[in-house]
């Protein structure tokens, strides 16, 4: 799959002229046109509910644009949300604006402070903030629940103006009477109630006089509309559930489609950016803001037109992220967790942001990925290798090198005592960064070589296949950073399994010493000394699914699970890796990029996760 040329990236919080560093797209063109026209230049804050912690009433808005990232706190964010975060926060950063982190917490039955905290942590980790202050997190994020009082008054005003009514049909009756794409809807028998009757019923709903699900408040629009979303959508329902922020204050809650445009308008959002599945909701978004500006007044007599943003925010849709070998349904991700198909939301095989972080992904790699795949209006599939490639590029110049033997067999240098002295350990060094940044000297790794070392079992063949250049009887190779050795054979157990590889050391061939290159070899192999090697648990992660589209066409995604997505091995690593701290990243030479596990890695008990191989092993 071809991808656009990589874009230059900036550190989070860095403002720059966007046209000089980013490829254009339709969202940038919209924003630039609005800035040129001064569309939102005259906005002033009106002292809206939930706004006191952020702004002072009457002050000009210092932000040129305002975007928002509005997740519902009902689960952990995934890689698709990461794309949206990078788009919304990135555009605000690039154009001198602010992006609001807002919790659309209108569904108390599924929401929890655990998810609130995880979302805050994810946004911070990706390098963004919601106050436009380059890392100032002292101001609390926005919450839909801060506006519940205003939303309730807005609903009453719609009722009083004849734009909403209480419907007592059953959910099944409402579904049938709504019609479908080929059949117009049928008016509810309760649609002709007077505003006074509807207002009384709505207040009964608020006061808890009716059962959950027994009635809803609906917008009165057009039951024959070709857009089914405009056929009198529900805007309030009864839910007796304790809310994580408001407790038991309310037993009715606004629907997301009703709450979202109000939140945008109260927060003076200029560009409300969402994915394509919300495109059909845009007419209701515009209808609602237009009606509210006309009819809503507050108890003190102020009209809503003085509170909602003017001009109102506009909604624009972009294609969501479709990534091969990944599912992004919150329900299905939860199923993987609760059915113990994975170890948790942060399992490194999961596409959640916490999972990607634990796998070894970096904020820079994810931001590069978001830039590279671009912003379009049409859905397409992105190959998973594109994401992996962004991580390789980021770690190539950053990750310290180290040698690790994942499938060890002992190599015995039979003439070591004679040539080097019994029990001698020869110090060796290698650079930790083969290609350090200009002007930076690479750190140095220290380790020793002795009579016995560990090598990869695949580095010896008793009968070598054609083209094999590593160890076989009579062949010479270099132990990287050490000496040239010549293989003499092997020993086996009673079952014919090789237990030791035998070789002799070639004197005066130590790497970095005069004459080291006098003996020419065709291969160098990695190794770890028996004397100072450290045992480590290494988790070899692969893609969670075997199918590139595991849940397409109604398939059972569980049947596509890769049974070999995790293999745990006891490896032996060089001593420099024993000093790793959780989340430190390395390139295990020959094998790939690894990260010290954020949860289980500890001093004296190292645990490393495979982040990504050195090349795409799933290539076509």
C-alpha positions, 0 to 999 in steps of 0.5 A: 500500500502506498502512503504519502511522503512523510511530513515534517513533525514538530514537538508538541506545543510548538507553533509554526506556520502550518503551510511551511511544515505540513501538507495541506488537506481539506481541514487546513484549507477550511481553517485558513479560509476562516482565518483569512476572512476573520470569521471568528475574530470577534468572539467574546466569552459570555460566562457560560456554565462550566466556564468559570475555571477557564475564562472570564465573562466578557474577555476576548477569545485569545485563541484564533481557532478552537477545536475539541476532542470529546471522548465518552469516558466509557473505555480506554482510547485506541489508535483511532482516537490517537489519530483524532487527538493528533488532528484536533490538538495538532490543528489547534497548535499549528494555527495559534488555537486551543483544543478542548479536552471534553468528557461527553459524560451523558451516559452514566451507566457506562462511564467511570473515573477510571476511564476519565483518568486514562484519557487524561493520561493518554492526551498528556503522554501524546504530548498535548494539553487542553489549555494551550499552554504547552504542558499546563495541565492545572486547568481541569478538562471540560465536562458535558455534565457541567452543562446539565442545568443549561441543557435542561433549561434549553430542553424546556425552552424547545418545548415551550416553543413547540419544538419538542414533545414527550413521547410515551410510545414503547421503544419498539413502537418508536422504532417501527413508526420511525420508518426506514430509507424507503418509507417515511415515518409515522407521527407519534400519537403524542406529537400533538400535545400542547407545550404546556402538557409536554412541559408538565410531563417533562418535569415529571420525568425530571422529578422521577415520577416515571419509570426508566424507558417509559417516555422520552423527550423528542425534538419535533422536526419532520417524520417524513425527512429523507434523513432518518436522523431528522425524524424527531430524534430523542433528546432526553431519556430517563436513567436512574443511574449514579453519575461519576460527576453529578452523583444522583442529582439527575434521573434524566440525561441528555442524548449525545446528539443533543448535548454535543452541539450545545457543548460546542457552542457554549465553549466557543468551538470554531471547528467541530471535527469528527469522523464520517459516521456523524455526517448524517447528524450534521443537519440536526446539529445545525437545526438545534443551534439555530432553534436554541438561538431563537428561543432559549432564555435563562431564569435571569432573563438572559437570552441564549444568543448571548451565551452560545458562540456567534457565529456558531461552530461548524461541524466537519467530518473526516475519514476514521482510521481503518487499520489492518489486523486491528479492531477498534470497536470498544465493545469488542475490545472490552470482550477481549479483556473480559473474556481474558483473551488478553491480559488487560486494556494495556496488553501490548497486543491491544490497539489501545493507547495504553497497549501501544505505550506498553508495547514500546510505541512513542508519542513521536511515532504515533504523531508521525503516523497520523501525519503520514496517513493524512486527512481525507473525506473517503474511507480507506485501509491503512496497512499495519506496517505503516504504523510499525515503520513509523516506530522503527524510524523514531527508534533507529537513532534513539534506541541504545543497542545491546546484544541478547540471545533469545534461543541460547546454546553454549559456545565453548572456546576450547583453546581459551585457557591456553591462549588467554589464560585460565579464567581470564575475562577480556573486557570488550566495548561497543557503542550504544548508539552507532549513529549518534546525533551530530556533535554527540558522542555515543555512550559505550557499552561494557561487557566481557568475553571468556571461555564460554559464551552464549550464542543463538542456536540458529547460528550453528549448523552441523551441515550448513545449507547453501549460502550459510555463512555462520558457524559450521565446522571449519568456518570462521566468524567474528564474535561481534565486538570480540574475537574471530573464532573457528568452529571445530564441531559440537557435542550432543545429548543422548537424543541428538540435541546439540548441547555445546558448540565448539570453537577455537579463538584466533589470537590477536583478532580482538575488535578495535585492536591493531591487526584485528582485520588480518583474518577475513570472515564473511559473518559476525554473530551476536553473543553474550558472555556466560560470566556476565550475561543476565537472564531476562524474560522476553515477550515476543509479541506478534499481531493479535489477528491473523486476518487483515480484516478480522471483523469485516462482513459480520465475521466472528473476530474471535476466530481470527485470533492469532494463537502465536501472538505471544511467546515468552522466552528466557533470554540472556542479555548483555550486562548493560541491559540489566540497568534498564529502567521501565519504559527504556527502549533498545535495539536488540541487535539482529532481533528488533526493538524492545522496551523494558515493560512498564509494569513487570520490569524490575531491578534483578528481574528484567522483562522486555517486550518486542516492540517491532522487528527490524523489518516487516515480517508480514510483507506480501 
